[in-house]
Amino acid sequence: MPIYDRRPPSEYEAVDRWDGGIGWLAHPNETGRRTSHAVVGADGGVWVIDPLDAPGIDEELSALGNVRGVLVCSNYHVRDADRFAARHDVPVYCPSWLSRAVSKLDSPTDSETDTVGTSGFELRRCRPFPGWSEVVAYRESDETLYVPDVLGTTPLFTVGAERLGMYLLC
């Protein structure tokens, strides 16, 4: 199996589910295990983070509430942010300093750099070394931390019994 499966997904797997959101894998069998998330914001709206589209995922989102926006947190991929934004008629939030990601988006973009609408998330720039740039999103109200690429829990990141590790290139 390739690290990242580029075929259209035929299913998804929910890997996290709680009252305020869901995490899913659009390609559950790929080695890279790219996880997408949707979280309920302070006003009850749904915020989709670094999403990959999958059949049936919109039903999961509508069960959470109305989608208010899509957040792109990596300078190296926008995944299906445009598709979700167009389908739900919402903006994509992508800080202007993620210039590579911004250049790949076709949707209207809100480039707020400190907060994301009414999601409750505060954004910080992560630059572990020159040339690497991503967004770390933190929401104090429920202590949710979202880190897109530099940290992970899959075997590509971890060693031995570790539960969290840094991406090999970092």
N, CA, C and O atoms as a DFTB+ gen file, in Angstrom:
680 C
 N C O
     1  1       0.851      -1.177       0.000
     2  2       0.000       0.000       0.000
     3  2       0.899       1.244       0.000
     4  3       1.889       1.297       0.731
     5  1       0.553       2.240      -0.820
     6  2       1.346       3.476      -0.846
     7  2       1.165       4.268       0.455
     8  3       0.211       4.060       1.205
     9  1       2.108       5.179       0.696
    10  2       1.983       6.021       1.885
    11  2       0.682       6.813       1.823
    12  3      -0.067       6.849       2.800
    13  1       0.403       7.455       0.670
    14  2      -0.825       8.235       0.500
    15  2      -1.603       7.688      -0.680
    16  3      -1.098       7.676      -1.802
    17  1      -2.803       7.243      -0.445
    18  2      -3.683       6.717      -1.476
    19  2      -4.350       7.891      -2.182
    20  3      -5.078       8.656      -1.549
    21  1      -4.117       8.044      -3.469
    22  2      -4.646       9.187      -4.226
    23  2      -5.948       8.862      -4.970
    24  3      -6.515       9.732      -5.632
    25  1      -6.416       7.635      -4.866
    26  2      -7.670       7.275      -5.534
    27  2      -8.851       7.887      -4.786
    28  3      -8.743       8.178      -3.595
    29  1      -9.978       8.085      -5.474
    30  2     -11.172       8.544      -4.745
    31  2     -11.546       7.501      -3.687
    32  3     -11.583       6.307      -3.983
    33  1     -11.820       7.941      -2.467
    34  2     -12.142       6.972      -1.414
    35  2     -13.506       6.330      -1.644
    36  3     -14.402       6.942      -2.224
    37  1     -13.647       5.110      -1.188
    38  2     -14.928       4.412      -1.285
    39  2     -15.597       4.316       0.084
    40  3     -16.758       3.921       0.194
    41  1     -14.852       4.683       1.118
    42  2     -15.359       4.602       2.484
    43  2     -14.548       5.553       3.353
    44  3     -13.582       6.162       2.894
    45  1     -14.945       5.668       4.587
    46  2     -14.126       6.369       5.571
    47  2     -14.231       5.605       6.870
    48  3     -15.131       4.788       7.066
    49  1     -13.296       5.887       7.746
    50  2     -13.323       5.267       9.069
    51  2     -13.271       6.371      10.111
    52  3     -12.346       7.183      10.110
    53  1     -14.256       6.408      10.998
    54  2     -14.223       7.355      12.112
    55  2     -13.192       6.851      13.110
    56  3     -13.279       5.712      13.571
    57  1     -12.215       7.691      13.448
    58  2     -11.168       7.285      14.388
    59  2     -11.320       7.968      15.743
    60  3     -10.765       7.508      16.741
    61  1     -12.066       9.061      15.775
    62  2     -12.404       9.777      17.004
    63  2     -13.839      10.249      16.852
    64  3     -14.228      10.740      15.792
    65  1     -14.616      10.102      17.899
    66  2     -15.985      10.624      17.870
    67  2     -16.326      11.058      19.291
    68  3     -16.166      10.291      20.240
    69  1     -16.792      12.280      19.425
    70  2     -17.189      12.804      20.725
    71  2     -18.325      13.791      20.498
    72  3     -18.652      14.090      19.349
    73  1     -18.932      14.303      21.560
    74  2     -20.080      15.204      21.418
    75  2     -19.764      16.406      20.539
    76  3     -20.632      16.913      19.830
    77  1     -18.523      16.856      20.591
    78  2     -18.149      18.067      19.867
    79  2     -17.371      17.851      18.589
    80  3     -16.745      18.790      18.099
    81  1     -17.384      16.647      18.026
    82  2     -16.663      16.492      16.773
    83  2     -16.413      15.064      16.341
    84  3     -16.883      14.104      16.953
    85  1     -15.649      14.961      15.256
    86  2     -15.289      13.666      14.687
    87  2     -13.945      13.797      13.977
    88  3     -13.629      14.838      13.400
    89  1     -13.171      12.734      14.031
    90  2     -11.956      12.607      13.231
    91  2     -12.142      11.402      12.320
    92  3     -12.667      10.379      12.759
    93  1     -11.722      11.502      11.058
    94  2     -11.924      10.395      10.131
    95  2     -10.746      10.215       9.183
    96  3      -9.991      11.145       8.898
    97  1     -10.623       8.995       8.713
    98  2      -9.645       8.635       7.691
    99  2     -10.412       8.365       6.408
   100  3     -11.267       7.479       6.378
   101  1     -10.125       9.110       5.347
   102  2     -10.778       8.888       4.062
   103  2     -10.206       7.645       3.379
   104  3     -10.878       7.011       2.566
   105  1      -8.983       7.310       3.711
   106  2      -8.308       6.119       3.175
   107  2      -7.779       5.317       4.361
   108  3      -6.598       5.412       4.694
   109  1      -8.637       4.532       4.999
   110  2      -8.246       3.855       6.241
   111  2      -7.091       2.872       6.104
   112  3      -6.462       2.525       7.104
   113  1      -6.802       2.419       4.901
   114  2      -5.752       1.420       4.735
   115  2      -4.422       1.985       4.274
   116  3      -3.462       1.229       4.122
   117  1      -4.331       3.289       4.046
   118  2      -3.057       3.853       3.605
   119  2      -2.070       3.916       4.767
   120  3      -2.476       4.001       5.926
   121  1      -0.808       3.876       4.464
   122  2       0.241       3.930       5.483
   123  2       0.297       5.292       6.167
   124  3       0.548       5.366       7.370
   125  1       0.065       6.384       5.411
   126  2       0.184       7.747       5.944
   127  2      -0.885       8.137       6.941
   128  3      -0.680       9.057       7.734
   129  1      -2.025       7.457       6.921
   130  2      -3.107       7.685       7.887
   131  2      -3.455       9.175       8.045
   132  3      -3.476       9.693       9.162
   133  1      -3.727       9.858       6.927
   134  2      -4.097      11.281       6.953
   135  2      -5.472      11.428       7.596
   136  3      -6.477      10.964       7.057
   137  1      -5.501      12.075       8.744
   138  2      -6.742      12.230       9.495
   139  2      -7.327      13.616       9.262
   140  3      -6.610      14.617       9.271
   141  1      -8.618      13.660       9.057
   142  2      -9.374      14.905       8.923
   143  2     -10.217      15.068      10.172
   144  3     -10.519      14.092      10.858
   145  1     -10.600      16.314      10.470
   146  2     -11.378      16.575      11.683
   147  2     -12.496      17.572      11.419
   148  3     -12.398      18.419      10.530
   149  1     -13.551      17.456      12.201
   150  2     -14.612      18.454      12.250
   151  2     -14.929      18.663      13.725
   152  3     -15.136      17.704      14.469
   153  1     -14.964      19.922      14.137
   154  2     -15.221      20.237      15.543
   155  2     -16.313      21.293      15.640
   156  3     -16.440      22.157      14.773
   157  1     -17.096      21.211      16.705
   158  2     -18.155      22.178      16.943
   159  2     -17.551      23.381      17.657
   160  3     -16.838      23.237      18.650
   161  1     -17.846      24.571      17.134
   162  2     -17.325      25.804      17.705
   163  2     -18.196      26.341      18.826
   164  3     -19.207      25.741      19.190
   165  1     -17.789      27.472      19.362
   166  2     -18.469      28.095      20.500
   167  2     -19.925      28.434      20.188
   168  3     -20.761      28.426      21.092
   169  1     -20.243      28.732      18.930
   170  2     -21.612      29.105      18.559
   171  2     -22.418      27.934      18.013
   172  3     -23.532      28.129      17.527
   173  1     -21.874      26.720      18.085
   174  2     -22.576      25.543      17.589
   175  2     -22.294      25.229      16.141
   176  3     -22.755      24.206      15.635
   177  1     -21.548      26.083      15.455
   178  2     -21.180      25.828      14.063
   179  2     -20.056      24.807      13.976
   180  3     -19.311      24.607      14.936
   181  1     -19.938      24.168      12.829
   182  2     -18.943      23.126      12.617
   183  2     -17.781      23.681      11.812
   184  3     -17.974      24.387      10.822
   185  1     -16.576      23.353      12.248
   186  2     -15.339      23.788      11.607
   187  2     -14.594      22.550      11.134
   188  3     -14.274      21.667      11.930
   189  1     -14.322      22.491       9.847
   190  2     -13.679      21.333       9.237
   191  2     -12.195      21.651       9.084
   192  3     -11.834      22.691       8.533
   193  1     -11.332      20.754       9.575
   194  2      -9.894      21.017       9.619
   195  2      -9.148      20.028       8.733
   196  3      -9.253      18.815       8.914
   197  1      -8.387      20.561       7.767
   198  2      -7.565      19.760       6.851
   199  2      -8.314      18.534       6.319
   200  3      -7.852      17.406       6.486
   201  1      -9.466      18.752       5.681
   202  2     -10.321      17.612       5.338
   203  2      -9.938      16.890       4.045
   204  3      -9.473      17.495       3.079
   205  1     -10.149      15.591       4.068
   206  2     -10.191      14.764       2.871
   207  2     -11.632      14.302       2.733
   208  3     -12.230      13.820       3.694
   209  1     -12.184      14.448       1.545
   210  2     -13.570      14.088       1.298
   211  2     -13.733      12.576       1.273
   212  3     -12.802      11.843       0.940
   213  1     -14.912      12.126       1.626
   214  2     -15.233      10.693       1.601
   215  2     -16.743      10.536       1.494
   216  3     -17.485      11.364       2.024
   217  1     -17.209       9.497       0.824
   218  2     -18.651       9.264       0.728
   219  2     -19.270       9.120       2.112
   220  3     -18.785       8.348       2.939
   221  1     -20.346       9.869       2.362
   222  2     -21.063       9.782       3.620
   223  2     -20.595      10.737       4.704
   224  3     -21.240      10.841       5.747
   225  1     -19.488      11.438       4.484
   226  2     -18.968      12.302       5.551
   227  2     -19.868      13.514       5.793
   228  3     -19.914      14.032       6.909
   229  1     -20.587      13.974       4.759
   230  2     -21.481      15.113       4.959
   231  2     -22.612      14.793       5.934
   232  3     -23.086      15.683       6.640
   233  1     -23.046      13.541       5.981
   234  2     -24.066      13.153       6.955
   235  2     -23.515      13.282       8.373
   236  3     -24.222      13.712       9.284
   237  1     -22.257      12.909       8.553
   238  2     -21.610      13.069       9.868
   239  2     -21.536      14.545      10.252
   240  3     -21.813      14.914      11.393
   241  1     -21.160      15.385       9.284
   242  2     -21.042      16.818       9.561
   243  2     -22.395      17.424       9.899
   244  3     -22.504      18.207      10.843
   245  1     -23.432      17.069       9.138
   246  2     -24.755      17.656       9.396
   247  2     -25.308      17.207      10.750
   248  3     -26.092      17.931      11.363
   249  1     -24.911      16.032      11.219
   250  2     -25.333      15.588      12.552
   251  2     -24.711      16.462      13.643
   252  3     -25.256      16.571      14.741
   253  1     -23.565      17.084      13.335
   254  2     -22.902      17.965      14.297
   255  2     -23.476      19.382      14.270
   256  3     -23.491      20.066      15.293
   257  1     -23.953      19.828      13.088
   258  2     -24.467      21.187      12.927
   259  2     -24.155      21.711      11.542
   260  3     -23.810      20.945      10.642
   261  1     -24.276      23.027      11.370
   262  2     -23.992      23.651      10.086
   263  2     -22.516      23.988       9.977
   264  3     -21.927      24.543      10.905
   265  1     -21.917      23.650       8.837
   266  2     -20.507      23.962       8.609
   267  2     -20.358      25.474       8.469
   268  3     -21.068      26.104       7.685
   269  1     -19.421      26.058       9.242
   270  2     -19.166      27.502       9.227
   271  2     -17.886      27.875       8.478
   272  3     -17.741      28.999       7.998
   273  1     -16.951      26.908       8.385
   274  2     -15.702      27.219       7.701
   275  2     -14.790      26.006       7.649
   276  3     -15.003      24.998       8.323
   277  1     -13.765      26.148       6.817
   278  2     -12.755      25.110       6.633
   279  2     -11.412      25.724       6.999
   280  3     -11.109      26.846       6.591
   281  1     -10.614      25.004       7.757
   282  2      -9.308      25.497       8.188
   283  2      -8.205      24.674       7.543
   284  3      -8.197      23.447       7.639
   285  1      -7.266      25.361       6.881
   286  2      -6.072      24.725       6.321
   287  2      -4.910      25.069       7.233
   288  3      -4.647      26.241       7.502
   289  1      -4.208      24.035       7.714
   290  2      -3.144      24.251       8.693
   291  2      -1.746      23.929       8.183
   292  3      -0.772      24.126       8.909
   293  1      -1.625      23.446       6.971
   294  2      -0.304      23.071       6.462
   295  2       0.027      23.861       5.203
   296  3      -0.846      24.126       4.377
   297  1       1.267      24.225       5.068
   298  2       1.716      24.912       3.861
   299  2       1.933      23.929       2.716
   300  3       2.189      24.350       1.588
   301  1       1.835      22.636       2.984
   302  2       2.213      21.616       2.006
   303  2       1.039      20.881       1.412
   304  3       1.225      20.090       0.487
   305  1      -0.172      21.111       1.907
   306  2      -1.363      20.502       1.310
   307  2      -2.588      21.319       1.694
   308  3      -2.657      21.896       2.779
   309  1      -3.549      21.356       0.783
   310  2      -4.846      21.956       1.102
   311  2      -5.934      20.885       1.092
   312  3      -7.098      21.152       1.389
   313  1      -5.522      19.663       0.740
   314  2      -6.425      18.515       0.696
   315  2      -7.688      18.888      -0.069
   316  3      -7.595      19.416      -1.177
   317  1      -8.864      18.628       0.491
   318  2     -10.128      18.914      -0.199
   319  2     -10.829      20.136       0.387
   320  3     -12.059      20.192       0.418
   321  1     -10.055      21.111       0.849
   322  2     -10.632      22.318       1.457
   323  2     -11.563      23.041       0.486
   324  3     -12.657      23.452       0.873
   325  1     -11.147      23.202      -0.763
   326  2     -11.997      23.880      -1.751
   327  2     -13.318      23.150      -1.943
   328  3     -14.372      23.781      -2.017
   329  1     -13.270      21.849      -2.021
   330  2     -14.486      21.047      -2.242
   331  2     -15.474      21.235      -1.085
   332  3     -16.666      21.439      -1.314
   333  1     -14.980      21.165       0.156
   334  2     -15.860      21.350       1.315
   335  2     -16.396      22.776       1.360
   336  3     -17.580      22.982       1.626
   337  1     -15.546      23.758       1.107
   338  2     -15.970      25.158       1.158
   339  2     -17.050      25.439       0.115
   340  3     -18.035      26.115       0.412
   341  1     -16.875      24.931      -1.087
   342  2     -17.872      25.149      -2.142
   343  2     -19.188      24.448      -1.813
   344  3     -20.263      25.022      -1.990
   345  1     -19.103      23.237      -1.346
   346  2     -20.308      22.457      -1.055
   347  2     -21.123      23.077       0.081
   348  3     -22.351      22.997       0.076
   349  1     -20.448      23.693       1.051
   350  2     -21.142      24.264       2.208
   351  2     -21.223      25.791       2.143
   352  3     -21.743      26.431       3.056
   353  1     -20.701      26.370       1.046
   354  2     -20.731      27.822       0.831
   355  2     -20.159      28.579       2.035
   356  3     -20.802      29.464       2.601
   357  1     -18.938      28.203       2.404
   358  2     -18.236      28.820       3.533
   359  2     -16.822      29.196       3.101
   360  3     -16.331      28.682       2.097
   361  1     -16.163      30.082       3.839
   362  2     -14.784      30.433       3.501
   363  2     -13.781      29.390       3.992
   364  3     -14.073      28.560       4.853
   365  1     -12.596      29.472       3.407
   366  2     -11.457      28.696       3.882
   367  2     -10.600      29.645       4.708
   368  3     -10.268      30.742       4.260
   369  1     -10.248      29.223       5.903
   370  2      -9.357      30.003       6.761
   371  2      -7.950      29.458       6.565
   372  3      -7.673      28.291       6.841
   373  1      -7.071      30.323       6.084
   374  2      -5.685      29.934       5.825
   375  2      -4.821      31.173       5.997
   376  3      -4.915      32.100       5.192
   377  1      -3.986      31.211       7.021
   378  2      -3.161      32.398       7.254
   379  2      -2.315      32.740       6.023
   380  3      -1.808      31.850       5.340
   381  1      -2.175      34.022       5.753
   382  2      -1.449      34.469       4.559
   383  2       0.002      34.003       4.553
   384  3       0.598      33.870       3.484
   385  1       0.586      33.749       5.735
   386  2       1.974      33.296       5.759
   387  2       2.117      31.844       5.335
   388  3       3.239      31.354       5.209
   389  1       1.009      31.140       5.111
   390  2       1.067      29.822       4.463
   391  2       0.901      30.071       2.961
   392  3      -0.068      29.625       2.347
   393  1       1.855      30.784       2.390
   394  2       1.725      31.291       1.023
   395  2       1.582      30.190      -0.026
   396  3       0.853      30.368      -1.002
   397  1       2.254      29.072       0.152
   398  2       2.123      27.972      -0.818
   399  2       0.698      27.428      -0.797
   400  3       0.107      27.191      -1.851
   401  1       0.150      27.230       0.387
   402  2      -1.217      26.721       0.511
   403  2      -2.216      27.725      -0.058
   404  3      -3.115      27.346      -0.808
   405  1      -2.066      28.996       0.292
   406  2      -2.977      30.034      -0.202
   407  2      -2.999      30.039      -1.730
   408  3      -4.059      30.206      -2.333
   409  1      -1.833      29.856      -2.358
   410  2      -1.761      29.892      -3.826
   411  2      -2.470      28.709      -4.481
   412  3      -2.783      28.763      -5.671
   413  1      -2.725      27.655      -3.731
   414  2      -3.397      26.469      -4.279
   415  2      -4.912      26.474      -4.050
   416  3      -5.609      25.580      -4.530
   417  1      -5.421      27.459      -3.329
   418  2      -6.851      27.517      -3.021
   419  2      -7.602      28.348      -4.052
   420  3      -7.123      29.393      -4.492
   421  1      -8.785      27.873      -4.431
   422  2      -9.659      28.616      -5.331
   423  2     -10.805      29.290      -4.577
   424  3     -11.416      30.225      -5.095
   425  1     -11.096      28.837      -3.386
   426  2     -12.217      29.352      -2.589
   427  2     -11.890      30.713      -1.997
   428  3     -10.721      31.072      -1.858
   429  1     -12.940      31.483      -1.642
   430  2     -12.693      32.711      -0.876
   431  2     -11.936      32.353       0.399
   432  3     -12.278      31.389       1.085
   433  1     -10.909      33.135       0.708
   434  2     -10.041      32.818       1.835
   435  2     -10.073      33.935       2.858
   436  3      -9.974      35.113       2.517
   437  1     -10.214      33.550       4.114
   438  2     -10.096      34.486       5.221
   439  2      -8.728      34.239       5.836
   440  3      -8.444      33.137       6.305
   441  1      -7.893      35.246       5.835
   442  2      -6.508      35.043       6.285
   443  2      -6.253      35.565       7.695
   444  3      -5.134      35.968       8.010
   445  1      -7.297      35.562       8.563
   446  2      -7.071      35.909       9.970
   447  2      -5.926      35.044      10.475
   448  3      -5.860      33.861      10.140
   449  1      -5.037      35.598      11.263
   450  2      -3.895      34.811      11.705
   451  2      -3.916      34.473      13.194
   452  3      -3.090      33.684      13.653
   453  1      -4.833      35.046      13.947
   454  2      -4.860      34.780      15.383
   455  2      -6.009      33.878      15.815
   456  3      -5.855      33.071      16.732
   457  1      -7.159      34.009      15.159
   458  2      -8.336      33.227      15.531
   459  2      -9.036      32.749      14.263
   460  3      -8.742      33.215      13.163
   461  1      -9.962      31.814      14.434
   462  2     -10.725      31.291      13.305
   463  2     -12.207      31.478      13.597
   464  3     -12.831      30.642      14.251
   465  1     -12.765      32.582      13.104
   466  2     -14.189      32.853      13.260
   467  2     -14.666      32.595      14.670
   468  3     -14.063      33.068      15.633
   469  1     -15.755      31.842      14.794
   470  2     -16.345      31.528      16.095
   471  2     -15.991      30.114      16.554
   472  3     -16.691      29.528      17.380
   473  1     -14.901      29.574      16.012
   474  2     -14.495      28.206      16.363
   475  2     -13.919      28.105      17.769
   476  3     -13.946      27.039      18.383
   477  1     -13.393      29.228      18.278
   478  2     -12.719      29.217      19.568
   479  2     -11.232      28.901      19.455
   480  3     -10.515      28.944      20.455
   481  1     -10.756      28.583      18.242
   482  2      -9.345      28.238      18.058
   483  2      -8.484      29.479      17.890
   484  3      -8.838      30.417      17.176
   485  1      -7.352      29.458      18.564
   486  2      -6.304      30.449      18.362
   487  2      -5.214      29.777      17.549
   488  3      -4.910      28.603      17.759
   489  1      -4.629      30.514      16.628
   490  2      -3.625      29.953      15.725
   491  2      -2.244      30.493      16.040
   492  3      -2.075      31.665      16.374
   493  1      -1.270      29.620      15.928
   494  2       0.132      29.996      16.102
   495  2       0.943      29.375      14.977
   496  3       0.665      28.266      14.520
   497  1       1.932      30.103      14.552
   498  2       2.818      29.612      13.496
   499  2       3.819      28.627      14.078
   500  3       4.413      28.875      15.128
   501  1       4.000      27.518      13.395
   502  2       4.971      26.507      13.800
   503  2       6.052      26.442      12.733
   504  3       5.773      26.130      11.575
   505  1       7.286      26.738      13.126
   506  2       8.431      26.677      12.213
   507  2       9.577      25.968      12.920
   508  3      10.480      26.621      13.444
   509  1       9.549      24.624      12.942
   510  2      10.576      23.888      13.663
   511  2      11.971      24.038      13.052
   512  3      12.976      23.822      13.729
   513  1      12.026      24.405      11.785
   514  2      13.300      24.700      11.123
   515  2      12.995      25.516       9.871
   516  3      11.853      25.517       9.412
   517  1      13.991      26.215       9.300
   518  2      13.750      27.043       8.115
   519  2      13.150      26.222       6.977
   520  3      13.591      25.110       6.686
   521  1      12.135      26.799       6.347
   522  2      11.489      26.145       5.224
   523  2      10.234      25.384       5.582
   524  3       9.429      25.088       4.698
   525  1      10.037      25.058       6.848
   526  2       8.846      24.330       7.288
   527  2       7.884      25.340       7.899
   528  3       8.287      26.171       8.712
   529  1       6.625      25.272       7.513
   530  2       5.658      26.211       8.062
   531  2       4.285      25.559       8.139
   532  3       3.785      25.020       7.151
   533  1       3.689      25.614       9.309
   534  2       2.337      25.112       9.492
   535  2       1.688      25.869      10.639
   536  3       2.331      26.662      11.328
   537  1       0.394      25.606      10.830
   538  2      -0.388      26.247      11.879
   539  2      -0.669      25.238      12.989
   540  3      -1.048      24.098      12.721
   541  1      -0.483      25.658      14.211
   542  2      -0.928      24.889      15.364
   543  2      -2.167      25.614      15.877
   544  3      -2.128      26.817      16.135
   545  1      -3.270      24.873      16.024
   546  2      -4.532      25.454      16.498
   547  2      -4.809      24.943      17.908
   548  3      -4.724      23.744      18.175
   549  1      -5.141      25.869      18.805
   550  2      -5.424      25.502      20.189
   551  2      -6.720      26.170      20.632
   552  3      -6.952      27.346      20.352
   553  1      -7.553      25.414      21.320
   554  2      -8.796      25.949      21.867
   555  2      -8.778      25.714      23.362
   556  3      -8.863      24.578      23.829
   557  1      -8.668      26.797      24.105
   558  2      -8.535      26.716      25.557
   559  2      -9.770      26.146      26.237
   560  3      -9.648      25.452      27.247
   561  1     -10.960      26.423      25.704
   562  2     -12.192      26.017      26.385
   563  2     -12.275      24.507      26.627
   564  3     -12.835      24.080      27.637
   565  1     -11.734      23.699      25.727
   566  2     -11.754      22.247      25.930
   567  2     -10.366      21.623      25.774
   568  3     -10.226      20.405      25.667
   569  1      -9.353      22.477      25.765
   570  2      -7.952      22.058      25.677
   571  2      -7.678      21.188      24.445
   572  3      -6.927      20.216      24.512
   573  1      -8.307      21.560      23.311
   574  2      -8.073      20.854      22.058
   575  2      -6.851      21.451      21.369
   576  3      -6.764      22.664      21.177
   577  1      -5.920      20.596      21.005
   578  2      -4.718      20.998      20.277
   579  2      -4.712      20.253      18.951
   580  3      -4.842      19.030      18.912
   581  1      -4.559      21.007      17.864
   582  2      -4.473      20.393      16.547
   583  2      -3.125      20.768      15.933
   584  3      -2.810      21.947      15.773
   585  1      -2.346      19.762      15.596
   586  2      -1.038      19.949      14.956
   587  2      -1.075      19.115      13.676
   588  3      -1.214      17.894      13.759
   589  1      -0.955      19.729      12.494
   590  2      -1.188      18.998      11.258
   591  2      -0.109      18.004      10.839
   592  3      -0.439      16.862      10.518
   593  1       1.140      18.384      10.830
   594  2       2.147      17.530      10.208
   595  2       3.403      17.273      11.035
   596  3       4.009      16.211      10.899
   597  1       3.803      18.191      11.870
   598  2       5.090      18.058      12.546
   599  2       5.056      16.993      13.644
   600  3       6.086      16.387      13.941
   601  1       3.892      16.756      14.251
   602  2       3.724      15.716      15.258
   603  2       2.676      14.724      14.793
   604  3       1.724      15.093      14.105
   605  1       2.851      13.456      15.171
   606  2       1.876      12.453      14.774
   607  2       1.947      11.212      15.638
   608  3       2.843      11.064      16.470
   609  1       0.991      10.323      15.428
   610  2       0.883       9.123      16.245
   611  2       1.059       7.831      15.443
   612  3       0.977       6.742      16.011
   613  1       1.298       7.936      14.143
   614  2       1.440       6.739      13.309
   615  2       2.886       6.234      13.348
   616  3       3.779       6.944      13.809
   617  1       3.114       5.014      12.865
   618  2       4.479       4.466      12.837
   619  2       5.477       5.317      12.033
   620  3       6.686       5.190      12.228
   621  1       4.986       6.180      11.134
   622  2       5.895       7.083      10.416
   623  2       6.527       8.103      11.354
   624  3       7.564       8.683      11.031
   625  1       5.911       8.325      12.513
   626  2       6.363       9.333      13.466
   627  2       6.998       8.735      14.715
   628  3       7.945       9.299      15.264
   629  1       6.486       7.608      15.157
   630  2       6.860       7.077      16.468
   631  2       7.927       5.995      16.388
   632  3       8.153       5.395      15.338
   633  1       8.570       5.763      17.510
   634  2       9.588       4.721      17.640
   635  2       9.215       3.852      18.838
   636  3       8.925       4.366      19.919
   637  1       9.224       2.558      18.646
   638  2       8.932       1.639      19.749
   639  2       7.563       1.868      20.337
   640  3       6.565       1.888      19.617
   641  1       7.510       2.043      21.646
   642  2       6.242       2.194      22.353
   643  2       5.767       3.644      22.446
   644  3       4.775       3.924      23.118
   645  1       6.461       4.567      21.782
   646  2       6.046       5.960      21.833
   647  2       4.638       6.130      21.290
   648  3       4.249       5.446      20.343
   649  1       3.870       7.041      21.885
   650  2       2.520       7.337      21.413
   651  2       2.483       8.568      20.527
   652  3       1.538       8.745      19.758
   653  1       3.490       9.420      20.620
   654  2       3.549      10.663      19.853
   655  2       5.001      10.867      19.425
   656  3       5.932      10.658      20.203
   657  1       5.170      11.276      18.179
   658  2       6.517      11.524      17.689
   659  2       6.547      12.652      16.688
   660  3       5.509      13.159      16.263
   661  1       7.765      13.041      16.316
   662  2       7.971      14.103      15.347
   663  2       8.193      13.491      13.970
   664  3       8.826      12.445      13.829
   665  1       7.658      14.166      12.959
   666  2       7.804      13.732      11.590
   667  2       9.287      13.540      11.261
   668  3      10.129      14.349      11.653
   669  1       9.590      12.476      10.548
   670  2      10.966      12.105      10.255
   671  2      11.795      13.237       9.663
   672  3      12.958      13.404      10.033
   673  1      11.223      14.018       8.751
   674  2      11.969      15.118       8.117
   675  2      12.245      16.276       9.068
   676  3      13.090      17.126       8.785
   677  1      11.542      16.311      10.186
   678  2      11.739      17.403      11.151
   679  2      12.761      17.027      12.198
   680  3      13.054      17.824      13.089
